[in-house]
Amino acid sequence: MNSVEVKTEGQQARAMLFRTRDVLVRQRTQIINALRSHLAEFGVVAPRGVARIERLAGALDDGGSGLPEAVVELGGLLLERIHELDERIDGLSVELLAAAREDEEAARLMTIPGIGPVTALAIQAFAPPMESSRRGRDFSAWLGLVPKQHTTGGKPRLGRISKMGQRDLRRLLISGAMAVIQSAIRRGKTADPWLASMLERKPRMLVLVALANRTARIVWTLSTKKEVYRLHTAAAAA
């Protein structure tokens, strides 16, 4: 692939929109972790995750929790910042969704399981033209999702994926693959025979990387052929 790509103003704007939202999400995570850590020192424990923040908020609001007044006051400041970030992140998410729905290419990519508006627009913002890759495997390799191969006793084995490539896209594709796998496990079934077979035979982490790798190949296929996702497209990319 050509390492120097000229981005359009639209791509640059989408990249900034994505980066801004990403920064705010990381700030929110940092503050939530800080609040969780501080309250844990006073016996208030909550699981990780944005959805669990209400347990911490409830402890701060509970007059009978026994928390020192200073802790309640400082915890409230952190909660206010978290809620402020929630509103800003939600607003940017709405902008991303609207932009994705208006864009034909992004709408096409969102037909792929595990790819939502954030990932679809991030691909457009950060990936080079798909035509610069000869095949889907080349695009996946550029992302750093193709495991290194080595041979043991004459049998090829897959090693770890590369840390090279576009980190934002690789992270998003892996997160999307994780969501697809968790949904399949939770429901106890999947319409994708390839994924069902992999989950039966392989360790979950290996399936995660393999699915992200395949998703990247499907992205290349749909983008170059101007098609929408179908199971036979996925089978061809496996």
C-alpha positions in Angstrom: 0.0 0.0 0.0 1.1 3.6 -0.6 2.0 5.0 2.8 1.2 8.5 1.7 -2.5 9.1 1.1 -4.2 12.5 0.5 -7.3 12.8 2.6 -10.3 14.9 1.5 -11.7 17.5 3.7 -14.7 15.2 4.4 -12.3 12.5 5.5 -10.3 14.9 7.7 -13.5 16.2 9.3 -14.7 12.6 10.0 -11.3 11.7 11.4 -11.5 14.7 13.8 -15.1 13.8 14.8 -13.9 10.2 15.6 -10.8 11.4 17.4 -12.7 13.9 19.5 -15.3 11.3 20.6 -12.5 8.8 21.3 -10.7 11.3 23.5 -13.9 12.1 25.5 -14.6 8.3 25.9 -11.1 7.8 27.3 -11.5 10.7 29.7 -14.8 9.4 30.9 -13.3 5.9 31.5 -10.4 7.5 33.4 -12.7 9.4 35.7 -14.9 6.4 36.3 -11.9 4.3 37.2 -10.7 7.1 39.5 -14.1 7.3 41.3 -14.3 3.5 41.6 -10.8 3.4 43.1 -11.4 6.1 45.6 -14.8 4.7 46.8 -13.3 1.2 47.0 -11.0 2.5 49.8 -14.2 3.2 51.8 -15.8 -0.1 51.1 -18.0 0.9 48.2 -17.2 -1.6 45.4 -18.8 -1.6 41.9 -17.9 -3.8 38.8 -16.2 -2.2 35.9 -18.2 -0.6 33.1 -20.1 2.6 32.4 -23.4 1.0 33.2 -22.3 0.3 36.8 -21.7 3.9 37.6 -25.2 4.2 39.1 -24.1 2.0 42.0 -21.4 4.5 42.9 -23.8 7.4 42.5 -26.2 5.7 44.8 -23.6 5.3 47.5 -22.8 9.0 47.3 -26.4 9.9 47.5 -27.1 7.6 50.4 -27.0 9.6 53.6 -26.5 6.4 55.6 -23.5 5.1 53.6 -21.1 6.4 56.3 -18.9 8.1 53.7 -17.1 11.2 54.9 -18.6 14.5 53.8 -15.4 15.4 51.8 -15.6 12.1 49.9 -19.2 12.7 49.0 -18.5 16.2 47.8 -15.4 15.2 45.7 -17.2 12.2 44.4 -20.1 14.4 43.3 -17.7 16.6 41.3 -16.4 13.5 39.5 -20.0 12.4 38.8 -20.8 15.8 37.4 -17.9 15.5 35.0 -18.9 12.0 34.0 -22.5 13.1 33.3 -21.2 16.1 31.3 -19.0 13.8 29.2 -22.0 11.4 28.7 -23.9 14.2 27.1 -21.1 15.3 24.8 -20.3 11.7 23.8 -24.0 11.1 23.1 -24.1 14.2 21.0 -21.1 13.2 18.9 -22.5 9.7 18.6 -25.7 11.2 17.1 -23.5 13.1 14.6 -21.6 10.0 13.7 -24.8 8.0 13.1 -26.3 10.8 11.0 -23.1 11.0 8.9 -23.0 7.2 8.5 -26.6 7.0 7.3 -26.1 9.7 4.7 -23.0 8.1 3.3 -23.6 5.2 0.8 -20.2 3.5 1.5 -20.7 3.7 5.3 -24.2 2.4 5.0 -22.8 -0.6 3.0 -20.2 -1.3 5.6 -22.8 -1.2 8.4 -24.5 -4.3 6.9 -21.5 -6.3 8.2 -22.1 -7.8 11.6 -19.9 -6.1 14.2 -19.6 -2.8 12.2 -21.5 0.2 13.4 -21.5 3.8 12.5 -18.3 4.6 14.4 -16.3 1.8 12.8 -17.8 2.5 9.3 -16.8 6.1 9.4 -13.4 5.4 11.0 -12.6 3.1 8.1 -13.4 5.8 5.6 -11.4 8.4 7.6 -8.3 6.3 8.2 -8.1 3.6 5.6 -6.4 4.2 2.3 -8.4 3.5 -0.9 -9.4 -0.1 -1.0 -8.1 -0.3 -4.6 -4.6 0.1 -3.2 -4.8 -3.4 -1.9 -4.8 -6.3 -4.4 -6.9 -8.5 -2.1 -8.6 -8.6 1.2 -5.7 -10.3 2.9 -3.5 -7.3 2.0 -5.9 -4.9 3.7 -6.2 -7.1 6.8 -2.4 -7.3 6.9 -2.1 -3.5 6.7 -4.4 -3.4 9.8 -2.1 -5.8 11.6 -4.8 -8.5 11.8 -3.1 -11.3 9.9 -1.4 -13.7 12.4 2.2 -14.5 11.8 2.8 -18.1 10.5 5.5 -20.5 11.6 5.9 -24.2 11.1 6.3 -26.8 13.9 7.0 -30.3 12.9 6.0 -29.6 9.3 2.6 -28.3 10.4 1.9 -24.6 9.9 0.7 -22.7 13.0 -0.6 -19.2 13.5 1.2 -16.9 15.9 0.2 -13.5 17.3 -1.1 -10.7 15.2 1.2 -7.9 14.3 1.2 -4.6 16.3 1.8 -2.7 13.1 -1.1 -1.2 11.1 -3.8 1.3 12.0 -4.4 0.9 15.7 -7.8 2.6 15.9 -9.3 0.5 13.1 -7.8 -2.7 14.5 -9.2 -2.0 17.9 -12.6 -1.2 16.5 -12.7 -4.4 14.4 -11.6 -6.5 17.4 -14.3 -4.9 19.6 -16.9 -5.5 17.0 -15.9 -9.1 16.6 -16.1 -9.5 20.4 -19.6 -8.1 20.4 -20.6 -10.6 17.6 -19.1 -13.5 19.5 -20.7 -12.5 22.8 -24.1 -12.3 21.1 -23.7 -15.7 19.6 -22.7 -17.2 22.9 -25.5 -15.5 24.8 -28.2 -16.6 22.3 -26.7 -20.0 22.0 -26.7 -19.9 18.2 -25.5 -18.0 15.1 -26.7 -17.9 11.5 -23.0 -17.9 10.4 -21.9 -21.6 10.0 -18.2 -20.5 9.9 -18.5 -18.7 13.3 -20.4 -21.6 14.8 -17.8 -24.1 13.7 -14.9 -21.9 15.0 -16.6 -21.5 18.4 -17.0 -25.2 18.7 -13.4 -26.1 17.8 -11.1 -23.2 18.7 -10.2 -21.1 21.8 -12.3 -18.0 22.1 -9.4 -15.6 21.8 -8.3 -17.2 18.5 -11.8 -17.0 17.2 -11.8 -13.3 18.1 -8.8 -12.5 16.0 -9.9 -14.8 13.2 -13.3 -13.0 13.0 -11.7 -9.5 13.1 -9.4 -10.7 10.3 -12.3 -12.0 8.2 -14.3 -8.9 8.9 -11.5 -6.8 7.4 -11.5 -9.0 4.3 -15.2 -8.6 4.0 -14.8 -4.8 4.2 -12.4 -4.9 1.3 -14.7 -7.1 -0.7 -17.8 -5.0 -0.2 -15.9 -1.8 -0.8 -14.3 -2.9 -4.0 -17.4 -4.7 -5.4 -19.9 -2.2 -4.1 -22.1 -4.9 -2.5 -23.9 -5.3 0.8 -23.1 -8.1 3.3 -24.5 -11.6 2.7 -23.4 -14.9 4.3 -22.0 -16.1 1.0 -19.8 -13.0 0.9 -18.5 -13.9 4.4 -17.9 -17.5 3.3 -15.8 -16.4 0.4 -13.7 -14.1 2.7 -13.0 -16.8 5.3 
